[in-house]
Amino acid sequence: MTIDIASPFALPCGATLNNRLMKAAMTEGLADVAGQVTEPLVTLYRRWSHGGAAIHVTGNVMVDRRYLERPGNLVVEADTPLAGLSRLAQAGTEAGNHLWMQISHPGRQCSRIVNTRPVSASDVQLKILANFARPRALTPDEIPPIIKRYAATAAKAQEAGFTGVQIHGAHGYLISQFLSPVTNRRTDEWGGSLESRARLLLEIVRATRAVVGPSFPIAVKLNSADFQRGGFSPDDSYRVAQWLAQEKIDLLEISGGTYEQPRLVGRSGAAKTAEVPKAASTQRREAYFLDYTKKMRDTVDIPLAVTGGFRSRDFMNEVLANGELDVIGVARPLCAEPDILARFLRGEIDPLPSDERGQSLGPGWLGPASPFDTIRAFNTQGAVAWFYRQMIEIAHDRTRLAGLSTFGALWRHLYDEYRLGFARRRYLRQH
């Protein structure tokens, strides 16, 4: 039988996907000051539910209200009220798709506006625009309660009606900080060898499985590498994947990079254009991290997913038919057009719009070039902010902001982040 994007897929736990497309996690920032569900967040996931993907993975859901990736993160702890989460789960599965909660702890990638004393594996500071304070190394006694927090968040997700969870072990967040020798300089049982550095991730997976049972999907997002000298390497990733396979996880999403090396948003430095058809070799370069999956496939017996760069139906079908991947993740195209994958599956659109610098999305997609185009950090963050703004429009049942520039999006985003951050601080002081 030929496998393509419309083919169903049975996960090891017994759950079935109705096709091979996944809306990958994108941080929404739409929770209230208490980190709870809001109506815009419910609206966003209701619209995405009807968008065609078999799996929808939420953006970062925090396991500890003290440490957020950004203001507006959803926070789910053992005592979180169930009503809002159930409303979100119901809306997000309205079309019969899966809705998986991505559970995470930012570690040192917790901005100063949220917490000026973050925690991490070691006290290695993230130095980006002076936005992150020097973290405090977690004591050995503090680590087991964090593992319990992940499991408690997963149990709450299951109780609320989410159909699975994804444990975020990539992109430089806390689990990734433990995995990488750059950020893990510990000499105790949580550092040193790869086995010790991977202990946090593996114990979180085990604790999560213990509370959700054998038939509830557990996925893991793992870096192929963190692209830093002396950091988490592809060989490390292959070995960790072997251990995850022994834990019988249901899907491994391969990604890469950190805030310092943002491969996760596909910043390669090369502009892309839509006017010239892409050779197969070019498509493979644009499908970020696909090269890593061949050895991964040869190394472990585990369902694999990759997100980033996939745009044409033929190329997606090729990698699925070849057995290189089981699931294909798509993210940014859904920010402005929540039903785009449904139209893609029906053959009404092909290829999906590319988002690198907005060049193949037509006039007005990213708007005029920003004055910060020569500064990589501002350029990257401006593009990311543009997509944040589009999600906000969808969440309020509006259409996309076609004329918004990257520069304008960045400043609107920063204004909202600081406004919400200060409001959250006031709320925490009062509670």
C-alpha positions as CSV (number, residue, x, y, z in Angstrom):
1,M,0.0,0.0,0.0
2,T,1.3,3.4,-1.0
3,I,1.7,5.8,2.0
4,D,1.0,9.5,1.5
5,I,-0.1,12.5,3.6
6,A,-3.7,11.2,3.7
7,S,-2.8,7.8,5.0
8,P,-3.9,6.9,8.6
9,F,-1.2,5.8,11.1
10,A,-1.5,3.7,14.2
11,L,0.7,4.8,17.1
12,P,2.4,2.2,19.3
13,C,-0.1,2.9,22.2
14,G,-3.0,2.0,19.9
15,A,-4.3,5.5,19.1
16,T,-4.8,6.2,15.4
17,L,-4.0,9.3,13.4
18,N,-6.4,10.0,10.5
19,N,-3.6,11.4,8.3
20,R,0.2,12.1,8.5
21,L,0.1,15.9,9.1
22,M,0.8,17.6,12.5
23,K,0.3,21.2,13.5
24,A,3.6,21.6,15.4
25,A,3.8,23.5,18.6
26,M,3.9,27.3,18.4
27,T,3.9,29.4,21.5
28,E,0.7,31.4,21.7
29,G,1.0,33.8,24.6
30,L,-2.8,34.0,25.0
31,A,-3.3,32.8,28.6
32,D,-4.3,35.4,31.3
33,V,-2.1,36.8,34.0
34,A,-2.8,33.7,36.1
35,G,-1.7,31.4,33.3
36,Q,-5.2,30.2,32.7
37,V,-7.2,29.5,29.6
38,T,-8.9,32.4,27.8
39,E,-11.6,32.6,25.2
40,P,-9.2,33.7,22.5
41,L,-7.1,30.6,23.2
42,V,-10.2,28.4,22.9
43,T,-11.2,30.2,19.6
44,L,-7.7,29.7,18.2
45,Y,-7.8,25.9,18.8
46,R,-11.3,25.5,17.6
47,R,-10.4,27.1,14.3
48,W,-7.2,25.0,14.1
49,S,-9.2,21.9,14.9
50,H,-11.0,22.2,11.6
51,G,-7.8,22.9,9.8
52,G,-7.0,19.4,8.5
53,A,-4.1,18.2,10.6
54,A,-4.4,14.8,12.5
55,I,-2.4,16.1,15.5
56,H,-2.4,19.6,17.0
57,V,0.4,20.2,19.5
58,T,-0.1,23.1,21.8
59,G,2.6,25.7,22.4
60,N,4.7,25.6,25.6
61,V,2.5,24.7,28.6
62,M,4.5,25.4,31.8
63,V,4.7,23.0,34.7
64,D,5.6,25.7,37.2
65,R,3.9,29.1,37.5
66,R,7.1,30.7,38.7
67,Y,9.0,30.0,35.5
68,L,7.6,30.8,32.1
69,E,9.0,30.9,28.6
70,R,7.1,34.1,28.1
71,P,4.2,36.1,29.7
72,G,0.9,34.6,28.5
73,N,2.1,31.0,28.7
74,L,-0.6,28.5,29.8
75,V,0.4,27.0,33.2
76,V,-1.0,23.6,34.3
77,E,-0.2,22.3,37.7
78,A,-1.8,19.8,40.0
79,D,-4.2,22.3,41.4
80,T,-5.1,24.0,38.1
81,P,-8.9,24.3,37.6
82,L,-10.2,21.7,35.2
83,A,-13.0,23.8,33.6
84,G,-10.9,26.0,31.3
85,L,-8.7,23.2,30.2
86,S,-11.7,21.0,29.4
87,R,-13.2,23.8,27.3
88,L,-9.9,24.1,25.4
89,A,-9.6,20.4,24.9
90,Q,-13.2,20.1,23.6
91,A,-12.7,23.0,21.2
92,G,-9.3,21.7,20.1
93,T,-10.7,18.3,19.2
94,E,-14.0,19.4,17.7
95,A,-13.2,18.0,14.2
96,G,-12.0,14.6,15.5
97,N,-8.3,15.4,15.5
98,H,-5.8,14.7,18.3
99,L,-4.9,17.6,20.6
100,W,-1.6,17.0,22.5
101,M,-0.4,19.3,25.3
102,Q,3.3,20.2,25.0
103,I,4.6,20.3,28.5
104,S,7.8,22.2,29.3
105,H,9.9,24.1,31.8
106,P,12.0,27.0,30.4
107,G,15.0,26.7,32.8
108,R,17.4,29.5,32.0
109,Q,15.3,30.6,29.0
110,C,12.9,32.5,31.3
111,S,13.0,36.2,30.6
112,R,13.8,38.8,33.2
113,I,10.2,40.2,33.0
114,V,9.0,36.8,34.3
115,N,11.7,35.9,36.8
116,T,15.0,37.5,37.6
117,R,16.3,34.3,39.3
118,P,15.7,31.4,36.9
119,V,17.0,27.9,37.5
120,S,18.9,25.5,35.2
121,A,21.2,22.5,35.3
122,S,24.1,24.8,36.0
123,D,24.6,28.5,36.4
124,V,25.4,29.2,32.7
125,Q,23.8,32.5,31.6
126,L,22.0,32.9,28.3
127,K,23.4,36.1,26.8
128,I,20.9,37.5,24.3
129,L,20.1,41.2,24.4
130,A,20.6,41.1,28.3
131,N,17.1,39.7,28.5
132,F,17.9,36.7,30.6
133,A,19.3,36.7,34.1
134,R,22.0,34.3,35.3
135,P,20.3,31.1,36.4
136,R,20.8,29.3,39.7
137,A,21.9,25.6,39.5
138,L,19.1,23.3,40.8
139,T,20.1,21.4,43.9
140,P,19.7,17.6,43.8
141,D,16.7,17.8,46.1
142,E,14.9,20.1,43.7
143,I,15.0,17.9,40.7
144,P,12.6,15.0,41.7
145,P,9.8,17.5,42.4
146,I,10.2,18.9,38.8
147,I,9.8,15.4,37.5
148,K,6.6,15.1,39.5
149,R,5.4,18.4,38.0
150,Y,5.7,17.1,34.5
151,A,3.7,14.0,35.4
152,A,1.1,16.0,37.2
153,T,0.6,18.3,34.2
154,A,0.3,15.3,31.9
155,A,-2.3,13.7,34.2
156,K,-4.3,17.0,34.3
157,A,-4.2,17.1,30.5
158,Q,-5.6,13.6,30.2
159,E,-8.3,14.4,32.7
160,A,-9.3,17.5,30.8
161,G,-9.7,15.6,27.5
162,F,-6.4,16.2,25.7
163,T,-5.6,13.1,23.7
164,G,-1.9,13.1,24.3
165,V,1.2,15.0,25.5
166,Q,4.5,16.0,24.1
167,I,7.4,16.4,26.5
168,H,9.6,19.3,25.2
169,G,13.2,18.1,25.4
170,A,14.5,20.5,22.7
171,H,15.2,24.1,21.8
172,G,17.3,24.9,24.9
173,Y,14.6,24.5,27.5
174,L,15.3,22.8,30.8
175,I,15.4,19.2,29.7
176,S,17.7,20.3,26.8
177,Q,19.8,22.2,29.2
178,F,20.4,19.0,31.2
179,L,21.2,17.1,27.9
180,S,23.8,19.6,26.7
181,P,27.4,19.7,28.1
182,V,27.4,23.4,27.4
183,T,24.7,24.1,30.0
184,N,25.1,21.0,32.2
185,R,28.4,21.2,34.1
186,R,27.2,19.1,37.0
187,T,29.3,16.4,38.6
188,D,26.5,14.6,40.4
189,E,24.2,11.9,39.2
190,W,22.4,14.5,36.9
191,G,25.5,15.5,34.9
192,G,28.8,14.3,33.4
193,S,28.1,11.3,31.2
194,L,25.4,11.3,28.6
195,E,23.5,8.7,30.6
196,S,23.5,11.0,33.6
197,R,22.6,14.1,31.5
198,A,19.6,12.2,29.9
199,R,18.4,11.0,33.3
200,L,16.0,13.9,33.7
201,L,14.3,13.3,30.4
202,L,14.0,9.6,30.9
203,E,12.6,9.9,34.4
204,I,10.1,12.4,33.2
205,V,8.9,10.0,30.5
206,R,8.7,7.1,33.0
207,A,6.8,9.3,35.6
208,T,4.4,10.5,32.8
209,R,3.7,7.0,31.6
210,A,3.0,5.8,35.1
211,V,0.2,8.4,35.6
212,V,-1.4,8.3,32.1
213,G,-1.3,4.6,31.4
214,P,-0.2,2.6,28.4
215,S,-2.9,3.7,25.9
216,F,-2.3,7.5,26.1
217,P,0.1,8.9,23.5
218,I,3.4,10.3,24.8
219,A,5.6,12.1,22.4
220,V,9.0,13.7,22.9
221,K,10.6,16.6,21.0
222,L,14.4,16.2,20.9
223,N,17.2,18.1,19.4
224,S,19.2,16.5,16.6
225,A,22.0,18.8,17.9
226,D,22.2,22.2,19.6
227,F,24.7,23.5,17.1
228,Q,27.1,24.8,19.7
229,R,30.8,23.8,20.1
230,G,31.0,21.0,22.6
231,G,27.3,20.7,22.9
232,F,24.6,18.1,22.4
233,S,25.7,16.2,19.2
234,P,23.9,14.1,16.6
235,D,25.6,11.0,18.1
236,D,24.2,12.0,21.5
237,S,20.8,12.4,19.9
238,Y,20.8,8.9,18.4
239,R,21.8,7.4,21.7
240,V,19.1,9.2,23.6
241,A,16.5,8.2,21.0
242,Q,17.5,4.5,21.6
243,W,16.7,5.0,25.3
244,L,13.4,6.7,24.4
245,A,12.5,3.7,22.2
246,Q,13.0,1.4,25.2
247,E,10.5,3.5,27.1
248,K,8.0,2.9,24.3
249,I,7.2,6.5,23.5
250,D,4.7,7.0,20.6
251,L,6.3,9.7,18.5
252,L,9.7,11.4,18.4
253,E,9.8,14.8,16.8
254,I,13.3,15.7,15.6
255,S,14.2,19.4,15.9
256,G,17.3,21.4,16.7
257,G,18.9,24.6,18.1
258,T,18.5,26.9,21.0
259,Y,17.8,30.6,21.5
260,E,21.5,31.2,20.8
261,Q,21.4,29.0,17.7
262,P,17.8,29.4,16.3
263,R,17.8,26.5,13.8
264,L,14.3,25.9,15.1
265,V,13.0,28.8,13.0
266,G,15.0,27.8,10.0
267,R,17.4,30.8,9.9
268,S,20.0,29.7,7.4
269,G,21.0,33.1,6.2
270,A,20.1,32.4,2.6
271,A,17.1,34.1,1.0
272,K,14.6,31.9,-0.8
273,T,12.5,32.7,-3.7
274,A,9.3,31.1,-5.2
275,E,9.9,32.0,-8.8
276,V,12.4,29.2,-9.5
277,P,11.3,25.6,-9.0
278,K,13.4,23.9,-6.3
279,A,15.5,20.8,-7.0
280,A,15.0,17.8,-4.8
281,S,18.3,18.5,-3.1
282,T,17.2,22.0,-2.2
283,Q,13.9,20.8,-0.9
284,R,15.8,18.4,1.4
285,R,17.9,21.2,2.7
286,E,14.8,23.2,3.4
287,A,13.2,20.3,5.3
288,Y,15.1,21.1,8.4
289,F,16.7,18.1,10.2
290,L,15.5,15.6,7.7
291,D,19.1,14.5,7.1
292,Y,19.3,13.3,10.7
293,T,16.3,11.0,10.4
294,K,17.9,8.5,8.1
295,K,20.4,7.3,10.7
296,M,17.8,7.7,13.4
297,R,15.5,5.4,11.4
298,D,18.4,2.9,11.0
299,T,19.1,3.2,14.7
300,V,15.8,3.0,16.5
301,D,12.3,1.5,15.9
302,I,10.2,4.5,16.8
303,P,7.7,6.6,14.9
304,L,9.4,9.8,13.7
305,A,8.3,13.3,12.9
306,V,10.1,16.4,11.5
307,T,8.8,19.9,11.4
308,G,10.1,22.7,9.2
309,G,10.5,23.4,5.5
310,F,8.0,20.9,4.1
311,R,5.9,22.7,1.5
312,S,5.2,20.5,-1.5
313,R,2.8,17.6,-1.6
314,D,5.1,15.5,-3.8
315,F,8.0,15.9,-1.5
316,M,6.0,15.1,1.6
317,N,4.6,12.0,-0.1
318,E,8.1,11.0,-1.2
319,V,9.6,11.0,2.3
320,L,6.6,9.2,3.7
321,A,6.6,6.5,1.0
322,N,10.3,6.0,1.5
323,G,9.8,5.4,5.2
324,E,12.0,8.3,6.2
325,L,9.3,9.8,8.4
326,D,5.9,8.8,9.7
327,V,4.5,12.3,10.5
328,I,5.2,15.7,8.9
329,G,4.9,18.8,11.0
330,V,3.8,22.2,9.7
331,A,3.7,25.4,11.7
332,R,3.9,28.9,10.3
333,P,1.5,28.5,7.4
334,L,-1.3,27.9,9.9
335,C,-0.7,31.2,11.7
336,A,-2.4,33.2,9.0
337,E,-4.6,30.6,7.4
338,P,-5.9,28.1,10.0
339,D,-7.6,25.9,7.4
340,I,-4.7,25.7,5.0
341,L,-3.9,22.0,5.6
342,A,-7.5,21.0,4.9
343,R,-7.3,22.7,1.6
344,F,-3.8,21.2,1.0
345,L,-5.2,17.7,1.7
346,R,-8.0,18.3,-0.8
347,G,-5.5,19.4,-3.5
348,E,-6.8,23.0,-3.6
349,I,-3.4,24.4,-2.8
350,D,0.1,23.1,-3.5
351,P,2.7,24.0,-2.5
352,L,2.1,25.5,0.9
353,P,3.4,29.0,1.2
354,S,7.0,29.4,2.3
355,D,7.8,31.7,5.1
356,E,11.5,32.4,5.0
357,R,11.7,36.2,4.8
358,G,8.1,36.0,3.4
359,Q,9.4,36.2,-0.1
360,S,7.2,33.5,-1.6
361,L,4.0,34.5,0.2
362,G,3.3,37.4,-2.0
363,P,3.2,41.1,-1.4
364,G,2.3,42.1,2.1
365,W,2.9,38.8,3.8
366,L,5.7,40.1,5.9
367,G,5.3,43.7,4.9
368,P,8.2,46.1,4.0
369,A,11.7,45.1,5.1
370,S,12.6,46.2,8.6
371,P,15.4,48.7,9.3
372,F,16.9,45.9,11.4
373,D,17.3,43.6,8.5
374,T,21.1,43.7,8.9
375,I,20.9,42.6,12.5
376,R,20.1,38.9,12.6
377,A,18.5,38.8,16.1
378,F,16.1,41.6,15.3
379,N,15.3,40.3,11.9
380,T,14.6,36.8,13.2
381,Q,12.5,38.1,16.2
382,G,10.6,40.5,13.9
383,A,9.6,37.6,11.6
384,V,8.6,35.5,14.6
385,A,6.6,38.4,16.0
386,W,4.7,38.8,12.7
387,F,3.5,35.3,13.1
388,Y,2.5,35.9,16.7
389,R,0.4,38.8,15.6
390,Q,-1.4,36.6,13.0
391,M,-2.3,34.0,15.7
392,I,-3.7,36.8,17.8
393,E,-6.0,37.8,14.9
394,I,-7.2,34.3,14.4
395,A,-7.8,33.9,18.1
396,H,-10.1,37.0,18.0
397,D,-11.9,35.6,14.9
398,R,-10.4,38.1,12.6
399,T,-8.4,37.8,9.3
400,R,-4.7,38.2,9.0
401,L,-2.8,41.6,9.1
402,A,-1.5,41.5,5.6
403,G,0.1,44.9,5.6
404,L,2.0,44.5,9.0
405,S,5.7,44.9,8.7
406,T,8.2,42.9,10.6
407,F,9.4,46.1,12.3
408,G,5.8,47.0,13.3
409,A,5.1,43.4,14.5
410,L,8.2,43.3,16.7
411,W,7.3,46.5,18.5
412,R,3.7,45.6,19.0
413,H,4.8,42.2,20.3
414,L,7.3,43.7,22.7
415,Y,4.7,46.2,24.0
416,D,2.2,43.4,24.7
417,E,4.8,41.2,26.3
418,Y,6.0,43.8,28.7
419,R,2.4,44.9,29.4
420,L,1.3,41.4,30.2
421,G,4.5,40.7,32.1
422,F,4.0,43.7,34.5
423,A,0.4,42.8,34.9
424,R,1.4,39.2,35.8
425,R,3.9,40.5,38.4
426,R,1.1,42.6,40.0
427,Y,-1.2,39.5,40.1
428,L,1.5,37.3,41.7
429,R,2.2,39.9,44.4
430,Q,-1.5,40.0,45.3
431,H,-1.9,36.3,45.3
